[in-house]
Amino acid sequence: MHINSVSHVHGTHAINAPHATARAEAAPQAMRSTATADVVDISETGRLMEMAAQLPEIRTDRVQQLRAEIAQGRYETAEKLDLALERLLDEIA
């Protein structure tokens, strides 16, 4: 059906069989596309978000305990500083 304007409508048309299509010739070698693979490029922000998602949950009870020790001046002890220094030297060496 063809609608040319609001006031003019054509009648119905017969349904015809599909037209025969000519076989496509093989494309010349220069025109053939080579197989390509899909590529995903993840941004640096995306990588950081993935790394953050892999981190363990924050132990708020432990954080509160350490904050209290720092506030009371009991967090930094000679033993803890020696242990931190040993770990640092092991990591550097």
CORHUQUI-V535060 format. One record per residue. SS is DSSP state (helix for helix, strand for strand, loop for the rest). PHI is phi as a letter, one per 30 degrees, with the letter a starting at -180 (* if undefined). D_FIRST is the distance of its C-alpha to the first C-alpha in Angstrom with 2 decimals. Layout:
SS | PHI | D_FIRST
SS | PHI | D_FIRST
This chain:
loop | * | 0.00
loop | c | 3.80
strand | c | 6.61
loop | c | 9.77
loop | a | 12.22
loop | d | 13.26
loop | c | 13.83
loop | b | 11.02
strand | b | 7.58
loop | d | 6.09
loop | d | 6.52
loop | d | 5.80
loop | b | 6.80
loop | d | 10.04
loop | d | 11.01
loop | c | 13.59
loop | d | 16.74
loop | d | 17.37
loop | d | 18.85
loop | d | 22.58
loop | c | 23.94
loop | d | 27.23
loop | d | 30.02
loop | d | 30.95
loop | d | 34.44
loop | d | 36.99
loop | d | 37.30
loop | e | 40.62
loop | e | 43.25
loop | d | 43.10
loop | c | 39.40
loop | d | 39.66
loop | d | 39.83
loop | d | 42.79
loop | d | 42.54
loop | b | 42.86
loop | c | 43.81
loop | d | 42.60
loop | b | 45.18
loop | c | 45.96
loop | c | 48.14
loop | c | 49.88
loop | d | 51.39
helix | d | 55.05
helix | d | 54.20
helix | d | 52.28
helix | d | 55.30
helix | d | 57.64
helix | d | 55.53
helix | d | 55.63
helix | d | 59.39
helix | d | 59.82
helix | d | 57.92
helix | d | 60.42
loop | d | 63.43
loop | d | 65.29
loop | d | 65.11
loop | d | 67.63
loop | d | 70.69
helix | d | 71.17
helix | d | 74.48
helix | d | 75.91
helix | d | 74.65
helix | d | 76.33
helix | d | 79.54
helix | d | 79.66
helix | d | 78.98
helix | d | 81.87
helix | d | 84.17
helix | d | 83.30
helix | d | 83.90
helix | d | 87.26
loop | i | 88.29
loop | c | 88.54
loop | d | 85.66
loop | d | 87.28
loop | c | 90.23
helix | d | 92.28
helix | d | 91.05
helix | d | 87.36
helix | d | 87.96
helix | d | 89.87
helix | d | 87.08
helix | d | 84.43
helix | d | 86.58
helix | e | 87.05
helix | d | 83.30
helix | d | 82.64
helix | d | 85.27
helix | d | 83.94
helix | d | 80.45
helix | d | 81.73
loop | d | 84.07
